Amino acid sequence: MEARACTTAILALAMMLAGCQEDALVPGLDAAQRAQLRAMRLPAQLPASPGNAVADDLEAARFGHAVFFDARLSSNQNVRCATCHIPERFFADGNAASTGLERGTRNTPSLYAAAWKRWQMWDGRADSLWSQPLLALENPKEMNFTRLELAHRVAQTYRVPYERLFGALPDLSQYPARGKPGDASFDSLTVTEQRLINGVVANVGKSLEAYERKLALLPGPLDEFLDGDEKALSAEAREGARVFFTAGCAECHSGPQLSDDAFHSIGRPETEGRAQALEALALSPFNAAGAFHDGTPELIPSPSAEDEGAYHTPSLRNVARTGPWGHDGAFTTLEAAVDAHLPSRVSAAERPALILFLRSLEARDPPSPWNNWPNR
């Protein structure tokens, strides 16, 4: 008992000393803010994937890696997931709005933080990482593919890895070549036939998630600082961390990804957002309440007044590398984004330090071969 008590006392002293050191390195924070700062440390493990039994399967990741870069999964045979999520641009694209077959209206977020997000897309119309790419595949402005085409392509090109993971494909010889909900070719299928096709589509999405989880960013300067390397952040960046907390940035940008994974309206005029997305999500066969969600089904939230014009809080990890910023890419500089979000909370004298802190939120890139094209 004496040895255990001694060990407990030593640990308590070490924590106290660490807290004192942290106070000295980032002065001006209260106890709650210091706890929030410590909670920004990137954990060693990814969170569990909701609804995907193969999320951490290596073979699924390899299959998803191939699919991610396959332009044959688009109506013009020239658009792929990597058209908007470009390896050389940190799996974003550097444009205000994504462009597949046509220019869209939303900014492309980096996939480096995607595995940490409960909700995908700016309005949260996908409630899992595996269901999100299925929306892009069938979006007329993105890839303009259909689930029947996808099932046929899997049978033609990916039968071996697919069946190794998920079992035998259904016999597709009598199915139409192209079709999705709303098309007579798909709607005329029986409920059982539609479910078989949707099952193939869901499994492709789950393999894509297995790959995208390999794109999770690695610890960077902020994490090294929180581990005790005081040189990892400059004195001005540490002052920027103080401004970050005292200006209220951490009210939304908190936790390891510097995002609360929630939805907010910042007062900009919008015609749609989270509310409309939840209505669409409820109708999707690939949602967390549906038959293709592995494990216990989850409830789909109902829209509320607060959801009108609300968009997802983006991660600030790698924020300096992934501009322009905002759900519509309206902010071309970090300074403009800060000014729009904090018009009266940050003084002109404080802003340079805050910007420097934001620029210090880099993270190391994922390892090879996942961080690049399959043939590079």
N, C-alpha and C positions, 0 to 999 in steps of 0.2 A: 504493500500500500504506500510505503514511504517513497519507493522508487517511482510509482505511478504519479504520486502527488508532485514529486520533483519534476518529472517530465511535463506535467500539465503546467506547472509554474514557468518552466523554461519556454514552452510554446506561447503562453500568454505574454511573457516578456518580449519574445521575438515579434509577436503581432503588434504589441504596443510600440516597439522600436520602429517597425515597418511603417506604422501609422504616423509616427513622428517624422520619419524620413519623407513620407509622402506629403505631409503638411509643409515641410520645408521646401520641397521641390515644386509643389503647386499651392502656393499660399492663397489664402482668401476663400477657401472652400469650407463649408460646414460639414458636419459628420455625415449627413445624408448625401451630400454631393460627393464626398470622398468615397462613400460606398458605391455610388453610381459609377464613379470613375473606375474603381476596381472591377466592377461588373462588366466593363467593356473589354476585358481580356478575352481573346478568342480561345474557346475551349479546344482541347485536343481532338475531340470527336464531334462528328456531325450529329444533329438531332435525328431521331428515327423518322423514317418516311411514312406519312399517313397513307395507308391503303395500297402499298406496293410491296409485295412479298419478294420481289427480285431487285429491290433498290440497291442492295450492296453485293449483288452477284457479279463476279468479274466477267463471266460470259455474256451476261446481259449488257454490261457496260461496253464490251467490244461490239456487240450487235448494234447498240445505240450509237456508238461512235461512227460506224459505217453509215447508218441511216441519216445521221445529222448532216453529213456532207454529200448526200446523194441528191443531185439535181433532178433525177428522174421522178421525184415525188412532187412534181409541179406540172401544171398544164402546158407550159412552154418548154419543159425539160431543161430549164436554165436557172431556177430558183431553188435554193436549199435553205435549211436552217441557218447555215453559215453565211448566207447572203446578208442577213441583218446582224447576226452574232458572229463577228469576224475575229478569228484568233489574234490577228495583228492589232486589233482595237480593243483588246481585253474583253472579247466576246460581246461588245456592243458594236455600233457602226460609226459613231462620231457625227451623225446627222441629227438635225432637229426632229425629223420624223422618219420612221422606217420606210423603206421602199422595196417591195417585192415585185409583183407584176405591175403594181401601181403605187403611187405615193400614198402613205397612210396619214393619220393625224396624231399618232402617239410616238413619243421618243422611245428608242430601243434601250432597255436597261441591260446592264452587264449581267451575264450569267454567273459571275463569280460569287455572288451572294444568294443565288436563287435557292439553293438547298436549305437555307435557313428560314425561308419565307413560308408562312402558313398559307398566304394568299398570293396568287400569281396574277400578273398584268396590273396595270395602273388602277383599274377599277375593281380588281379582285374577282373577275368572272370565272376564274379557274381556282378551285380550292385544293389543288395538289399540283406538284411539279410535273407529274406524269400526264395530267389531263391538259395542261396548257398548250403543248405543241400540237395537239389535235385540233385546236381552234385555228391555229395558223395554217395548218394543212388545208383546211376547207374554206378559209377566208378568201373571197374573190380578189382582194387587193394584195394578198400575200402569196400563197402558192396555188390557190384555185384548183386544188386536187379534190378528190372525193374518197369516201371511205371504201367504196367498192373498188376503185382504182388502187387504193393502198393495199387492200387484201390481195388483189391479183398480183401486184408488184412483189409482195412478200412471197407469194407462192412461186413466182418466176425466179426471183433473185436471192431470197433469204430463207428458203425453205429449211435448209439444214440447221442454221443457228436457231431459227424460230422453233422448230420442232424439238430440238435438243432442250430448249428452255421450257416450252409450253405444251408439248405434246402435238399430236397430229393436227394439221390444218384441215378444215372442212373441205369437201369436194366443191371447188368453185367453178367447175366446167359449165354449169347451167346458169350461173349468175351473170347479170348484165355487166358490161365492162366499166361503166361509169354510173355513179349515182350516190346521193346523200339525202337526208331528210328534206322534203320539199320537192324532190325530183320523183316523177312517176316511176322511174326505174327502181328506185329504192323503196318508195312507199307501197308499191304493189307486192313487195315480198311479204311473206308471212311473218308474224311476230317472232317465231323461232328462227327463221332465216336472218332477220334483222339482228337478232341477238348474237347469232354466230359471227356475223360480220363485225358487229360492235366489239365482240370479244377479241377478235384479231387486232382491231384498231387500238383497243385499250392496252393490249400486250405490247404493241409497238411503242405506245406512249410510255409504258413502264420501263422499257429498255432505254428509251431516250433519257428518262430520268436517271437511270443507273449510270449512264455516261455523264450527264450533267452534274451529278454529285461528285464526279472526279474533278470537276472544275472548281471546287471549293477553294477559295483563296487561303493562303498560308499566313502565319503571323508576320507582322511587320514592326515598324518602329514603335508604335503605340504599345504593342504587346511586350516588346523588349523593355520599354520604359516601366511598364507595370510589373515586369519580372525583376526590376531592380537596377536596370542599366540606365542611370541618370543621364548618360551622354546620348541616349537614343533620341531624345527630344531636346532641342535648343531651349535656352532660357526664354526666347520670344515665343516659341511654340507652346511652352508651359504657361506663359501668360495668356496665350490664346485659349488654352484649355480652361483657364479661370473665366475668361470672357464667355466661352461656350456655355458654362454652367450658369453664370450670373445673368446672362441674357436670356436664359430659358430654353436654349437649344435642346438640352437633354430632356425636356418635357416630352418631346416626340422622338428625338434621335438618341436612343438609349440602348443598353445591352451590347452584346458582342458585335452585332452588325450596325450599331448606331441607328437603329430603327425600332419603333415600337410595334411594327407589323400591323398597324392600325390605319384608319382612313380619316382624313381631315380635309376640310375646306379652308383655304387660306384667303377666301374672299374674292378670288378672281371669277369673272363671269363664266359660267359653264352651263351647258344645256343638258348634260348627263354626267353620270359618275357611278358611285357605288350602288345607288338605289336601283338603277336600271340593270346593272351587272348582276345583282342578286336575283332579279326576276329571270334573267337568262340562265343563270346558274341552276335555278330550281328546275328548269326544263331539260337540263343536260343529262343524258344517260351515264355520263362519266363523272358525275359529282360524287361527293363523299357519302351520300345517302344511297347511292345506286348499287346495282348488282355487281359491278366490276371493281368496287372498292374492297380490297383484301382486309379482312378483319371486321371489327364492329362498325356498323354504319354510324355516320355522324349527322347531326341535324344541320339543315341549311338555314342560316339566319333569315329573318324576315326584314325587309327594308324598313327604315325609320326616317324621320324627318332629318336627322343628322347625316344621313347617307346622301342626301341631295348635293350634288356637286363636290362630293368628297373623293379624294384620291389617296392611294397608298403612300405611306411615308417611305421614301427610298432610303436604302442603306447609304451611309457616308463612307464606307470602306472604299478606297480607291477613287474617291469623289473627284479629285483633281484630274484623273485620267479619263473620265467618262462623260465629259461635256459634249454638247450643250445640255442644260439642266432643266428640270421641270417635266411634267407629263407630256407637254407639247413641245419641249425643247426651246421654250421661249427665252431662256436666259443663256446668253452666249459667253458670259464670264462668271466666275465664282463670286466676284464682287457684286454683280447684278443680282444673282440669286440670294446672296446674304441681304442686300438692301431690300429686296422684295419681301423677304420673310421677317426681317427685323428692322423695320423702318425707323423705329425710335428707341430700340433697346441697346444698340451698339453705337458708340460715339465714333467720330472720324479718327480719333487717336487710337481707339481700340481695334478698329477694323483690320489693320495690317497684321496684328498678332493673331486675330481669329482666323484670317485667311491662311496664315502660315500653319496654324494648327490643323486646319482642314487639309492642307497639302501634305501634312505629315501622316495622314491616315492611309498611307499606302499599305498594300499587303503584297507579299511575294506571290508570283504566279504559280499556278498548279504545275505539277511535274509532267514530264514527257511520259508516254506519247499523247496524253490527253489534251495538252494545251496547244495542239497544232493539228493541221490537216493530216489525214491518215497516211499519206504518202510522203510526209516530210519529217 
